[in-house]
Amino acid sequence: MRRAGRPGRGAAGAVPVVTRTLGVLLLVMAGSARAVAVSAAPTAQEPPVTGTADPKRAELHARLERDLALLTDRLDGVAGYLIRDAATGETFERHADAVFPVASVIKLPIYLELLRQAEEGTIDLARPITVDPKGRVEGGGVLEKWSEPYPALSAAQLAVLMMNFSDNYATNVLIDLVGMERVGRRLKAWGIKETLLRRKMMDLEAARAGRENVSTPRDMAALLERLSGGQALNASDSEQAIAVMKRNEKTAIKKGLPPDVASADKEGELDGVRCDVGIVFVPAGRGPSAPTRPLVIVLMTTYLGDDPAGEAYISDVTRAAYAYFHNLALASRYGRRIEP
């Protein structure tokens, strides 16, 4: 939406065809970024049951805690997680305040800062940005393999490349645009204090010097809850950000979900590190029109002896958590399934 007195905005999906291949690619990425709305969480039928107030619910909760502990203890590495039902506040956590390297998960706060600055009128998402081939970096994405001359791409287009294709070069261009320090100040203003953007993508010297990009499960859960609750961005941009994240394919979280269940997540990987953070939209009924309730899932692993095992762990934890919360979403406080 364009507002008087501020630069024009470009939707992340509105992409001109700059070349045959890139045009097709970005048009596919366009999809329905503006058409997919944030699923509203229905009011919980009952407040969360804790302790021994309801031994049935306490037993179910304890069973999932044991299952998550078994999965985590079997992992050849160290994991931290925070899983919370936004409708009831019921939470499962382990090492939720431990600081982990988060790899490409750090692109989420960069993306939110970009959209927020656009809302404030300091960035025009539609303005073309010259992409210098000499500055490209390796490590994944589209621009790494693109041939010169690069077309001019807007910040909105670079953001889609960053979030949907985890493009490291696009990310570095956007870091320069929004400012590393401004990302940090925004996070601290939101009460998110342990999430630090301290280097560009693939800057190994900075990583060796200890300037790693880090966060905690609790921090990332708080950021996702701000996004889901409309506290990070306005309603339109919240919808856009969630729609873009929903289009990420074959993430570890998505692999742990039924194919018809949506999740808006961002994963990251480094040697010995696998992370995935997102919002899972748990159906509270049957069919495509059933209401959903957001489930925040933040999973971080490090010291992995086997990287694929780290990805499988994230999928397994997601699968277990989803089964538990989906069961509750369909049931009354007594356990009877009463679907809308």
N, C-alpha and C positions, 0 to 999 in steps of 0.2 A: 504494500500500500504506500502510495506517495503522499507525503504531507507537505503542506505549504511551508516554505522557508527552510527546507532541508533537501539534501541531495536526493536524486531519484534512487529508488530501490529496485533491484533486479531479483526476481525469484531464483532460488538455487537451481530450479529446473528449467528456466527459460533460457535456452542455449542456442545461439545462432550457429548455422552450419558453417564452420570455418574451413574445414576440409572434409572430404568424403568420409574418411574413417573416423576422425575426431568428432565430426558432426553427428554421425550415427551413434557413437559412443555416448556423447553427452545428451543426446535426445533420449536415449534409453535411460540414462541416469535421471532424466527429468521426471519421468513417471508421473506420479501424482503427489508431488511434494506438498502442494497446497490443498490437495483434495482429501488427504488422510487426516482426520481430526484426532485430537487427543481423546482416548477413551475415558469417559468419566467413571470414577469409581462409585458404585452405589453405596448408599449408607449401610453400614454393617447392621445385620439383623440384631446382633447382640454384642455387648462389649466383650473384650477378650477375657477368657477364663484363665486365671493363673493359679499357681500353687495347688492346693488341695480343694479349692472351691468346687471343682467338678473333676472327680478322679478320672473320668473317661477322657476328657480333653487333656488332663495332665499326663495320662498314659500315652496318648498319641504324641504329644509334644516331646516327652522323654524318649519315645521310640525314635523319632526323627533325629533328636540330638545324638543318640547312640549310633544311628546309621551314618550320620555326618562325621562323627568322631572316628568310626571304623574306616571310612573312605580316606579321611585325612591322615590317620595313623599309618595306613598302608602306602601312602604316597612316598616315593623316593625324592623327598624334598620337604619344603616347609610351605604351609598354606595359611592364608588368612581369609576370612569371609565375614560378610554381614548380609543377612537375608531378612527382609522385613515386609510384611503385608501392610500396604499403605492404608487399607480400610480398617484394620483393627490394631495396628501397631505391634502385633506379635513378631518377635525377633529371635533369630538364631545368629550367634556370632562366635568367632574364634580369632584371636590376635587382631581384633578389629582396630586397635590403635597402633599396631606395628607398622613401621614405614617400609614400603616395598618399592623396588623399581617397577615402573608401570609401562615402559615402552610406549606404544602408540596410543594407549589409553589417555595420555596427556593431550592428545588432539581434541578431546572433548571440551576441556576448558578453553582451549584456543578458539574452537568453533563458537562456543557460547559468548566469548568476549567479542568476537567478530560481529555476531548478530546484535549484541548489546550496543556496541559502538555505532552500528548502523542505525539502531533505534534512536540513539542520542544525536544523530546527524553528523558525526565526525568521519564516517566512512560511507562512501557510495558503493554499494555492492555491485552495481551495474557498470562502473567505470572500468574500461580495459586496462589491464596491467601488463606491461612488457615482461615477458619471460626470457631471461638470459640463459641460453644453453650452457654457458660456461659455469653457471652456478649449480647445475644439477648434481644430485647426489644419488648414490645407489641405495638399495634396500627395499625396493618394491614400488609399485604404483605404475602409472601410465607414462608420465613425462620422462622418466628415466630412459625409456626405449624409443622416445619420439625422435624423429629426424628433423634437422634444421630445414627451413626456418620455422621456429615456433610461432603459432598464431598468438595474438594478444588475447588473453583470457581475463574475464572479470573475476573479482573476488568471490562472487557467488559460485562461479564455475570451479575455481580452485578449491573452494570449500567442499564441494561435492567430491572432487578428486581426493581430497584429504580424508573425508569421512567414509566414503563408500569404497575407495580403492586404497586407502591408507597411503596415499602418495606422499613420500617424504620431501620431495622437491617442492610440491605445492604447499606443504606445511611450512617449510622454511620461508617461502615468499610471504605467507600469511603471518608468520611470527614477526617478520620485519614490518609488516603493515600495521598490526595491532599493537606491537610493542611488548616485549617479554615482561617488563616491569609492570605494565598496566594489567596484564593477566594476573600477576601476583597480587596487586593491590585490590583487584576485584574479588578475588577469592578470599582474601583476608576480610574484606568488607562484608562478605557473606558468612563469615565465621569459619571458613575452611582454611586452616592455618598450616597443615602439614603437606599440602599439595604444592609442589615447587616445580616450576618450569625454569630450568637452569642451563639448558643447552639446546642447540638446534638438532635436528635429526642427523644421525650418523656422525656426530662430532665425537669421535673416539678419544681425542685428546682431553676434551672436557670431562668425559666419563672417567678416564684414567685419573684425572685430577680430583675426582670425587663430586663433580657437578652433575650428578645423575638427576633425571626427572623422576620424581617420587610422589607417592601419595599413601594414604591408609584406606582400608576398607570403610571406616566410618566417614572419612572425608568424602569419598566418592559416592557413598550412599546419600550423604547430605546434599551433594550436588545434583544427583539424579532426582531426589525428592523436591528440590527447588524447581527443577525443570518440569517435573510431572505436575507440581502444584501451581505452576504459573508464576513463581516468585523470581525466576531468573530472567525471563523474557516476557514480552506481551503475548497475548493469546495466539495471534497469528504466527509469530516466530516460534513459539513453543510447538505449535502444530508442525511447522516446517522442520524443526530440528528433530522431532520424534519421527516424522515421516522419513527423513533422510537416514536416520539410524535404523529404522525398520528394514531398509533395503539392503543392509549388509547381509551377505550370503555366507552360509556354511561356517558361521562362527561357532565357537565351542558351546556357548549358551544355546544357540538355535538347534544345534545337534542333539541337545538334551530335551527338546520339546517336541510334542506332536507337530506334524507338518502344518496344521491349520491354526496353530497358536502363534500370535505375533509377539515379537520382542524388539525393542529399540535398544541396541547395545553396540559397544565399541570394544574390540579386543586389541591386545598388544602382545608382541613376542620379542624376546631377545634370547641369546644363548643362556639356558638355565632359567628362563623366566617365561611364564605364560600368565596372562591376565585377561579377564573379560568382565565388563560391568554393564548393567543395563536394567531396563524396565520390562518385565514380562507381563502381558495383559491376560490374566487368568480368567477364562470364561466362567460366569456364574450361572450358566444355563446351557442349553443345546442350540445349535444352529448359528448361522452367521450374524444374526441380529441380537444374540444374547448379550447382556451387559457384561462388562469386564471390570476387574479390580486390579490395580497396578501392584505388582510384586517387585520390589527392588532386590536385585541380586548383584552382589559385588564379590568377585573371586579373584584372589591374587596368589600366585605361587612363585617361589624362588628357590635357589639351590637345587634345581631339578637335576637328577641323575639321568633322566630320560624325558626329553622335551615332549614327544608325542603322548607320554603317560600323563604329563601335566595337562594337556588339552583334554584327554579322556577323563581325567579327574574333574575338570570343570563341567563337562557334560554330565557326568554321573551325579555330581552334587545338584546340578540344575534339575535333572530328572527326578531325583528324590524330593527336592523341595517343591517342585511343581505338583507332583502327585499328592503331596500332603495338603497344600493350599487349595488345589482344585477340589479335593474331597471336601474340605471345609466350606468352600464357596458354594457347593451344591447342597449343603446340609443345614438343618436347623440346629439349634444349640443342643438338642438331644440326639443328633446324629441321623435323623430321618432326612432323606433327600426330598426336598420340596423345591422344584425348579420353577423359575418365573414363567 
